[in-house]
Amino acid sequence: MLASLGKPREEQRDRLLSGSPKLYEDVKQIVQDTLPQTHYDMKGCTILTFKEDLPLLKEKITEYVDKFKQAE
């Protein structure tokens, strides 16, 4: 069963996206680099994946965001 990565709170998402226009593209790349192609589906701004893959994606995306924050 596919699960959504979940929507961060609107304010957090808007703040992150305004700080890095390429953030979404980077997150897409993280998903592609982390998971087998059969474990995700991307359409527009939506990324679907298996529920069991969410902890690993959360870890990888959190690492990326932490590095992004340190660079500010």
N, C-alpha and C positions, 0 to 999 in steps of 0.2 A: 504494500500500500504506500502511495506517495504522500508525503507530508509537506506542508509549506514551511519555509524557513522561519516564518512568523514575521509579523510586521512590528518593527520597533515603534515606540511612541512617535507620533507625528513630529513633535518638536525635535527629538533626537535625530530622526531621519533627515529632516530639513536642515538641521545644523551641520550634520556630517556631509550631506550632499552639497551644501553651499560652500563648505570648506574645501572640497575636492570634487570638481566636476567629473573626474575620472574614477571616483570611488566605485560606482556601480560596475564599471568595466573591470576594475581590479577584483571586485568580489566575484564576478563571473569567472575571471581567470583563476581565482583561488579554487572555486568549485571544480572547474575543469581539470586543474592540476592535482586536486586531492581525491576526487572520486572517479570510479570507472564510468565511462560514458553511459552505461545502462542504468546508472543509479540517479540520474538527474534529467530534468527536462527544463529548458529555458524558452520562454516565450515573452517577448517584450521585457517588462520589468518584473516578471514573475519567475522565480526559480522553485521548482518542485523537486523534492528528493525523498528518499526513504527515511522514516522516523529514526531508524537506528544510525543513520549517518549524521544526524543533527549535532551530537556532542563533538564529533571531530571537526565539523564545519565551524561550530561555535568557537572552538579552540583556535583554529587557523585564522578566522576572521577577527577574533579578539586580538591575536598577535599582530595582525596587520593594523588594526585601529590603534593599538598601543604605540606602535612605531610611528604611525601618522601623528598621534598626539605629541610624542616626544619631539618630532621635527618642527612643531609649531613654535 
